[in-house]
Amino acid sequence: MADTTSNPLGGTQSGSSTGSSTGSSTGSSSIGSGTQSTGQTGTGGQSGTATALAQDYGTKISEAAGQAKDFVAEKISVVGDKIKDLQNADFGEIAENAKDYARKNPGQAILISAAAGLLVGLIIRGRR
């Protein structure tokens, strides 16, 4: 009590120091043990979480692949039908339909023609 009266900080400091020493060493042991235990558990938990995430992503990828397969199969069917229609169609009629389309949509017709010309140019250039 004399220490507290003569030096208020000393008394508080003394009490803190004693509590700190005891608490600190006990606290350090607890924290150190807890950290090691948590670290080991955390690693196992992270591994389990990573496995769960990998399985989740695998499932999502599998579903997306199935949807893509269905989409491609549908589009292939449509393209096959169009090819059959073109085989049975008269080329004069196809040319007339193209002219009508170009008259109704001149901007799109120019863009389509430019894209077709670019592709033909790349194909011819690639052969050289």
One Martini backbone bead per residue (centre of mass of N, CA, C, O) as a GRO file, in nm:
protein
  128
    1MET     BB    1   0.054   0.063  -0.018
    2ALA     BB    2   0.300   0.251  -0.018
    3ASP     BB    3   0.354   0.225  -0.321
    4THR     BB    4   0.086   0.353  -0.410
    5THR     BB    5   0.124   0.625  -0.270
    6SER     BB    6   0.412   0.713  -0.368
    7ASN     BB    7   0.343   0.533  -0.645
    8PRO     BB    8   0.094   0.491  -0.855
    9LEU     BB    9   0.236   0.349  -1.093
   10GLY     BB   10   0.388   0.132  -0.939
   11GLY     BB   11   0.146  -0.018  -0.826
   12THR     BB   12   0.015  -0.078  -1.095
   13GLN     BB   13   0.263  -0.197  -1.218
   14SER     BB   14   0.302  -0.422  -1.017
   15GLY     BB   15   0.032  -0.558  -1.064
   16SER     BB   16   0.074  -0.592  -1.369
   17SER     BB   17   0.332  -0.748  -1.362
   18THR     BB   18   0.229  -0.989  -1.212
   19GLY     BB   19  -0.010  -1.042  -1.397
   20SER     BB   20   0.155  -1.045  -1.654
   21SER     BB   21   0.341  -1.274  -1.595
   22THR     BB   22   0.133  -1.483  -1.534
   23GLY     BB   23  -0.056  -1.426  -1.773
   24SER     BB   24   0.152  -1.437  -1.993
   25SER     BB   25   0.252  -1.725  -1.961
   26THR     BB   26  -0.025  -1.848  -1.971
   27GLY     BB   27  -0.117  -1.706  -2.231
   28SER     BB   28   0.105  -1.812  -2.414
   29SER     BB   29   0.043  -2.105  -2.386
   30SER     BB   30  -0.245  -2.089  -2.484
   31ILE     BB   31  -0.189  -1.948  -2.749
   32GLY     BB   32   0.018  -2.144  -2.859
   33SER     BB   33  -0.162  -2.394  -2.846
   34GLY     BB   34  -0.396  -2.273  -3.006
   35THR     BB   35  -0.239  -2.217  -3.261
   36GLN     BB   36  -0.151  -2.503  -3.321
   37SER     BB   37  -0.428  -2.626  -3.320
   38THR     BB   38  -0.551  -2.431  -3.528
   39GLY     BB   39  -0.350  -2.485  -3.753
   40GLN     BB   40  -0.418  -2.783  -3.788
   41THR     BB   41  -0.719  -2.748  -3.824
   42GLY     BB   42  -0.703  -2.542  -4.056
   43THR     BB   43  -0.570  -2.727  -4.258
   44GLY     BB   44  -0.791  -2.938  -4.260
   45GLY     BB   45  -1.019  -2.737  -4.329
   46GLN     BB   46  -0.895  -2.637  -4.594
   47SER     BB   47  -0.890  -2.908  -4.733
   48GLY     BB   48  -1.194  -2.956  -4.714
   49THR     BB   49  -1.273  -2.694  -4.858
   50ALA     BB   50  -1.120  -2.749  -5.120
   51THR     BB   51  -1.269  -3.008  -5.189
   52ALA     BB   52  -1.551  -2.885  -5.196
   53LEU     BB   53  -1.488  -2.677  -5.415
   54ALA     BB   54  -1.398  -2.875  -5.632
   55GLN     BB   55  -1.666  -3.027  -5.643
   56ASP     BB   56  -1.842  -2.785  -5.711
   57TYR     BB   57  -1.695  -2.708  -5.973
   58GLY     BB   58  -1.728  -2.980  -6.111
   59THR     BB   59  -2.035  -2.971  -6.123
   60LYS     BB   60  -2.061  -2.706  -6.282
   61ILE     BB   61  -1.898  -2.798  -6.528
   62SER     BB   62  -2.075  -3.040  -6.599
   63GLU     BB   63  -2.332  -2.876  -6.647
   64ALA     BB   64  -2.215  -2.689  -6.866
   65ALA     BB   65  -2.139  -2.916  -7.063
   66GLY     BB   66  -2.426  -3.021  -7.103
   67GLN     BB   67  -2.543  -2.757  -7.213
   68ALA     BB   68  -2.347  -2.731  -7.451
   69LYS     BB   69  -2.420  -2.995  -7.586
   70ASP     BB   70  -2.719  -2.926  -7.635
   71PHE     BB   71  -2.670  -2.669  -7.799
   72VAL     BB   72  -2.499  -2.795  -8.027
   73ALA     BB   73  -2.704  -3.007  -8.115
   74GLU     BB   74  -2.920  -2.805  -8.198
   75LYS     BB   75  -2.748  -2.644  -8.408
   76ILE     BB   76  -2.681  -2.885  -8.589
   77SER     BB   77  -2.970  -2.941  -8.667
   78VAL     BB   78  -3.024  -2.668  -8.802
   79VAL     BB   79  -2.797  -2.687  -9.010
   80GLY     BB   80  -2.893  -2.947  -9.143
   81ASP     BB   81  -3.162  -2.830  -9.239
   82LYS     BB   82  -3.041  -2.602  -9.415
   83ILE     BB   83  -2.884  -2.786  -9.605
   84LYS     BB   84  -3.128  -2.935  -9.715
   85ASP     BB   85  -3.265  -2.683  -9.826
   86LEU     BB   86  -3.029  -2.606 -10.022
   87GLN     BB   87  -3.031  -2.868 -10.192
   88ASN     BB   88  -3.348  -2.822 -10.282
   89ALA     BB   89  -3.286  -2.555 -10.394
   90ASP     BB   90  -3.293  -2.279 -10.590
   91PHE     BB   91  -3.051  -2.058 -10.692
   92GLY     BB   92  -3.233  -1.833 -10.795
   93GLU     BB   93  -3.397  -1.806 -10.533
   94ILE     BB   94  -3.160  -1.737 -10.347
   95ALA     BB   95  -3.070  -1.481 -10.500
   96GLU     BB   96  -3.339  -1.330 -10.465
   97ASN     BB   97  -3.339  -1.330 -10.155
   98ALA     BB   98  -3.072  -1.171 -10.127
   99LYS     BB   99  -3.165  -0.915 -10.272
  100ASP     BB  100  -3.401  -0.848 -10.086
  101TYR     BB  101  -3.235  -0.823  -9.830
  102ALA     BB  102  -3.044  -0.596  -9.934
  103ARG     BB  103  -3.275  -0.387  -9.974
  104LYS     BB  104  -3.378  -0.392  -9.669
  105ASN     BB  105  -3.049  -0.440  -9.561
  106PRO     BB  106  -2.776  -0.270  -9.643
  107GLY     BB  107  -2.584  -0.269  -9.398
  108GLN     BB  108  -2.573  -0.576  -9.350
  109ALA     BB  109  -2.483  -0.654  -9.634
  110ILE     BB  110  -2.209  -0.513  -9.621
  111LEU     BB  111  -2.097  -0.661  -9.371
  112ILE     BB  112  -2.123  -0.946  -9.485
  113SER     BB  113  -1.946  -0.899  -9.735
  114ALA     BB  114  -1.690  -0.816  -9.581
  115ALA     BB  115  -1.658  -1.076  -9.417
  116ALA     BB  116  -1.645  -1.269  -9.656
  117GLY     BB  117  -1.400  -1.137  -9.791
  118LEU     BB  118  -1.206  -1.175  -9.555
  119LEU     BB  119  -1.218  -1.484  -9.542
  120VAL     BB  120  -1.129  -1.540  -9.831
  121GLY     BB  121  -0.858  -1.389  -9.806
  122LEU     BB  122  -0.741  -1.566  -9.575
  123ILE     BB  123  -0.756  -1.835  -9.722
  124ILE     BB  124  -0.582  -1.760  -9.969
  125ARG     BB  125  -0.333  -1.656  -9.809
  126GLY     BB  126  -0.279  -1.928  -9.649
  127ARG     BB  127  -0.186  -2.102  -9.910
  128ARG     BB  128   0.097  -1.952  -9.975
   0.00000   0.00000   0.00000
